[in-house]
Amino acid sequence: MRHLTKRSFTIQGHRTSVALEPAFWAAFDAAVAARNQTPTALITEIDEARSTPLASALRVWLLAQAANH
Protein backbone atom coordinates (compact mmCIF):
# COMPACT_ATOMS: atom_id res chain seq x y z
CA MET A 1 0.00 0.00 0.00
CA ARG A 2 1.36 3.41 -0.88
CA HIS A 3 1.87 6.07 1.74
CA LEU A 4 0.24 9.43 1.01
CA THR A 5 0.71 12.66 2.91
CA LYS A 6 -1.96 15.36 2.85
CA ARG A 7 -1.35 19.09 2.78
CA SER A 8 -4.05 21.75 2.86
CA PHE A 9 -4.17 24.94 0.82
CA THR A 10 -6.56 27.81 0.25
CA ILE A 11 -7.13 28.32 -3.47
CA GLN A 12 -9.29 31.25 -4.58
CA GLY A 13 -10.84 31.43 -1.12
CA HIS A 14 -11.63 27.70 -0.89
CA ARG A 15 -9.84 25.27 1.40
CA THR A 16 -8.68 22.07 -0.28
CA SER A 17 -6.28 19.28 0.54
CA VAL A 18 -3.97 17.32 -1.71
CA ALA A 19 -2.62 13.85 -0.95
CA LEU A 20 0.68 12.90 -2.59
CA GLU A 21 3.53 10.50 -2.02
CA PRO A 22 6.45 11.97 -0.02
CA ALA A 23 8.72 11.96 -3.11
CA PHE A 24 6.28 14.25 -4.93
CA TRP A 25 6.09 16.60 -1.93
CA ALA A 26 9.89 16.75 -1.90
CA ALA A 27 9.89 17.66 -5.61
CA PHE A 28 7.14 20.22 -4.95
CA ASP A 29 9.15 21.81 -2.12
CA ALA A 30 12.21 21.99 -4.39
CA ALA A 31 10.14 23.64 -7.15
CA VAL A 32 8.74 26.19 -4.70
CA ALA A 33 12.27 27.06 -3.55
CA ALA A 34 13.69 27.20 -7.09
CA ARG A 35 10.88 29.49 -8.26
CA ASN A 36 11.00 31.61 -5.09
CA GLN A 37 7.23 31.19 -4.66
CA THR A 38 4.99 30.27 -1.80
CA PRO A 39 3.48 26.77 -1.89
CA THR A 40 0.02 28.32 -2.24
CA ALA A 41 1.12 30.42 -5.22
CA LEU A 42 2.46 27.38 -7.05
CA ILE A 43 -0.60 25.25 -6.25
CA THR A 44 -2.84 28.09 -7.49
CA GLU A 45 -0.85 28.34 -10.74
CA ILE A 46 -1.19 24.61 -11.35
CA ASP A 47 -4.86 24.65 -10.33
CA GLU A 48 -5.71 27.39 -12.84
CA ALA A 49 -4.18 25.40 -15.73
CA ARG A 50 -5.51 21.95 -14.89
CA SER A 51 -8.14 19.80 -16.56
CA THR A 52 -7.66 16.78 -14.27
CA PRO A 53 -7.94 16.29 -10.50
CA LEU A 54 -5.52 18.54 -8.62
CA ALA A 55 -3.32 15.73 -7.29
CA SER A 56 -2.95 14.30 -10.79
CA ALA A 57 -2.24 17.72 -12.27
CA LEU A 58 0.41 18.33 -9.64
CA ARG A 59 2.13 14.99 -10.30
CA VAL A 60 2.14 15.61 -14.07
CA TRP A 61 3.44 19.17 -13.60
CA LEU A 62 6.25 17.92 -11.36
CA LEU A 63 7.21 15.18 -13.83
CA ALA A 64 7.27 17.72 -16.66
CA GLN A 65 9.56 19.95 -14.57
CA ALA A 66 11.89 17.03 -13.92
CA ALA A 67 11.98 16.18 -17.65
CA ASN A 68 12.92 19.78 -18.50
CA HIS A 69 15.92 19.78 -16.15
C-alpha positions in Angstrom: 0.0 0.0 0.0 1.4 3.4 -0.9 1.9 6.1 1.7 0.2 9.4 1.0 0.7 12.7 2.9 -2.0 15.4 2.8 -1.4 19.1 2.8 -4.1 21.7 2.9 -4.2 24.9 0.8 -6.6 27.8 0.3 -7.1 28.3 -3.5 -9.3 31.2 -4.6 -10.8 31.4 -1.1 -11.6 27.7 -0.9 -9.8 25.3 1.4 -8.7 22.1 -0.3 -6.3 19.3 0.5 -4.0 17.3 -1.7 -2.6 13.8 -1.0 0.7 12.9 -2.6 3.5 10.5 -2.0 6.4 12.0 0.0 8.7 12.0 -3.1 6.3 14.2 -4.9 6.1 16.6 -1.9 9.9 16.7 -1.9 9.9 17.7 -5.6 7.1 20.2 -4.9 9.1 21.8 -2.1 12.2 22.0 -4.4 10.1 23.6 -7.2 8.7 26.2 -4.7 12.3 27.1 -3.5 13.7 27.2 -7.1 10.9 29.5 -8.3 11.0 31.6 -5.1 7.2 31.2 -4.7 5.0 30.3 -1.8 3.5 26.8 -1.9 0.0 28.3 -2.2 1.1 30.4 -5.2 2.5 27.4 -7.1 -0.6 25.3 -6.3 -2.8 28.1 -7.5 -0.9 28.3 -10.7 -1.2 24.6 -11.4 -4.9 24.7 -10.3 -5.7 27.4 -12.8 -4.2 25.4 -15.7 -5.5 22.0 -14.9 -8.1 19.8 -16.6 -7.7 16.8 -14.3 -7.9 16.3 -10.5 -5.5 18.5 -8.6 -3.3 15.7 -7.3 -3.0 14.3 -10.8 -2.2 17.7 -12.3 0.4 18.3 -9.6 2.1 15.0 -10.3 2.1 15.6 -14.1 3.4 19.2 -13.6 6.3 17.9 -11.4 7.2 15.2 -13.8 7.3 17.7 -16.7 9.6 20.0 -14.6 11.9 17.0 -13.9 12.0 16.2 -17.6 12.9 19.8 -18.5 15.9 19.8 -16.2 
